[in-house]
Amino acid sequence: MAGTRKERKVEALAALFFILPNVLGFLVFMLFPIVASLALSFFQWSPLHGAANFAESARFTGLDNFWSVIGAHRHAAGDWHLNDPFFWKYLANTMILMAGIPISIIGSLFIANLLNKKIKGAPFFVTVFFLPSIVTGVATFVLWGVLLNPESGLANAMLDLVGLAGPIKDLAASLGVENPLLWHKSEMWAKPALIMIHLWASIGGYNMVLYLAALQSIPQDLYEAAEIDGAGAFQKFFHVTWPMVSPTTFFIFTMSLIRGFQGGFTVAYVMTQGGPAGATTAISYYIYNLAFSRRFEMGYASAVAWILFIITFVLSLLNWRYGRRRVHGEFGL
Amino acid sequence: MSEPDLRPVVPAGKGGRRSSLTPLVYLLLIVFAVTTTFPLLWVVGAAFRPSDEITRRPLRMFPDPRQWTFSPRLRARDIMDWPGFCAKLRDQAAAAEPSPGARLWSRLPADARTLVSNVSEDAPPGEEQESDLVEAISAALRSRDLYSEEAFETVAVPDEAKDILRTGVQEAPERKVVRLNRLLLQAAYAREIREMRGPFDNFRKALSIVPFARFFLNSLLIALVVTAGQVTTSACAAYAFARLRFPGRDRIFLGYLGTMMVPWTVVMIPTFVMMKVFGWIDTYWALTLPAMFSAYGTFMLRQFFLGIPREYEEAAKIDGCGYAGIFWHVILPLSRPALATLALFTFIGSWNNLIAPLVFIVSEEKMTLPLGLTRFQGLRDTDWGALMAGSLMMLVPMLILFAIGQRFFTRGIRLSTGKG
């Protein structure tokens, strides 16, 4: 479709017209903030102390912010201490909160598999399963806060009704751990409670629909061939289904990884305020607190945000390099 | 890596074969459906009943309608303590100073007064006497001068009653007069007369503590503007990326893709500073404009546009369509499922967004529902009924939208991973 020079010019002009609003918005609200954030991470700046004027109140500190986040220093006694132990704790929190990802992925695949078995009313089930992932947000976190309330919430009342509340409490006491039925109010069990809420919102969501589509695109003759070879249901799953959906699994895993590192803010803000004792503070919540809530340390917060970005990026890259080998078939950009 | 692209879809039905396991499959699906929807059903029940009933045991899924009083009409069982009520009425009537009891007494007919005088702890009223008394009091509830400032001086008149008084009792319709008098009576005899309970009390309470209606309108307005803006800018750019040739196209597109991995926390801080410089803190601009551009939306629509056969465009071109004409008459109509899906996700993303209003908005009248609801939670953490009413107000529009959009969506989303 090689046109004349004039035609090409017209086409490029039309493209400019179509693309301009988006590119402007992209430059102003995405690219510029990214660059500015990187620049900011080399400064010590808080708009609180007197001047909001950046030029007057900011101090260039080079890589100091980054070192203050991830580095360590030596005490007089000779032992090493982390510069920011909170960062490491919250990074660990973020990763522990991501423990639900594999469970969620397996759950999504399992449900998609059920839906793929020539079920009457499959669209109805898809719609119903999808609901939690659509509505999840402040409203559902407020709701979960009430449901999981340790004193009079519905969850404990139901466990009490079936006679499980007492035994669980006794078991925890005999093991010397906190009662799991304190849910998000307990330092030990807050993370599992939040993971559970995440599972509720994610198993039936977008990932399940992706899997359903992937399952439907598997050619039936593969299963027939496997049957002729005498494969049972399990073998068919592990030797046909699992390899055939591996590109989808890879995609879902990568996206979940990226989202997981960035996530955890809203649920912490609404349900736990990052507590108890910082047990549910994810990195995103930490950054918010640094920048907007307590100290207004914009430079330091930017450095933490960039470190989070770098971690996400490196892990995605590793996942891309090593995970892709396990993926069946083509999976190109 | 490629996002699976949206394609127009074939109806379902080519899954596996029916087997003996089918009942088990249904059972599992139903169990899963019940567990996922249970919390959402429960919030509906909880929003329509008083807080003390939410925690009452044994458990009830849905409110007991017998708890509700739809009309302000007094019923015999609304008077919880007949002897106490009658004694208080008598005492107040006998005393010299003005009181609610004296007011009510003066509006009762003689035979009702006799009945009141005869009731005591030892002689509770019979069923017939009860109904006679209730009838007499109900007649009094219709009087337009039951309220007098001196008489109710010592009683905390509820806000709703004050509102009715302010608009004028003489002109008010009888329904309102009865409601006013009932409110006044139950304020004066809080221990003896049962409170009116309606299914919407929680909503009324929530609305009286924080301006939920305002939050709701703000959220709606912002979500609509953001959705319209994002779908428009994304569709235009996606068309250029998918179909038009211009210098640097693929490099720019790769730049878009690259930013999709950048955490929102990175962008948030400079955006805040920028909004401060622009003077947009505490304005709707800060909530709408930055959200109107999305690399993800552009990417998703580009993938969809790539899947549209070029033949349609060739035909349009022969008919004399320019680029704008092709975009408007060919690409957009063929992309309805993808556009609807993007619109749905954008609307709900904006509706649920907590961080932007949290960072940018200061004054209450500009807050959106997510921020307003967390604020409300901070004020009334233990008032579960009102809290659930607030949650429900935020959930319902999303559910409605999903119900409308899911038709597009379950079809449009039949995705396939593969070449991008």
Interface residues (C-beta under 8 A of the other chain):
Chain A: R8 E11 A12 A14 A15 L16 F18 I19 P21 N22 V23 G25 F26 F29 M30 L31 F32 P33 I34 A36 S37 L40 P47 A52 F54 I111 L114 L115 N116 K117 K118 I119 A122 P123 F125 V126 T127 V128 F129 F130 L131 P132 I134 V135 T136 G137 V138 A139 T140 V142 L143 W144 G145 V146 L147 S152 L154 A157 M158 L161 W200 I203 G204 V209 L210 L212 A213 A214 L215 Q216 S217 Q220 Y223 P247 T248 F251 T254 I258 F261 Q262 F265 T266 Y269 V270 I283 S284 I287 Y288 A291 F292 M298 A301 S302 V304 A305 W306 L308 F309 T312 F313 S316 W320 E330 F331 G332 L333
Chain B: M1 S2 E3 P4 A12 G13 K14 G15 G16 R17 R18 S19 L21 T22 V25 Y26 L28 L29 F32 A33 T35 T36 T37 P39 L40 W42 V43 A46 T55 R57 P58 L59 T232 T233 S234 C236 A237 Y239 A240 F241 L244 R245 F246 P247 R249 I252 G255 Y256 T259 M261 V262 P263 W264 T265 V266 V267 M268 I269 P270 T271 F272 V273 M274 K276 L289 P290 M292 F293 A295 T298 G322 Y323 A324 F327 I348 W351 N352 L354 I355 L358 V359 L369 P370 L373 T374 Q377 W384 L387 M388 G390 S391 L392 M394 L395 M398 L399 F402 Q406 T410 I413 R414 L415 S416 T417 G418 K419 G420
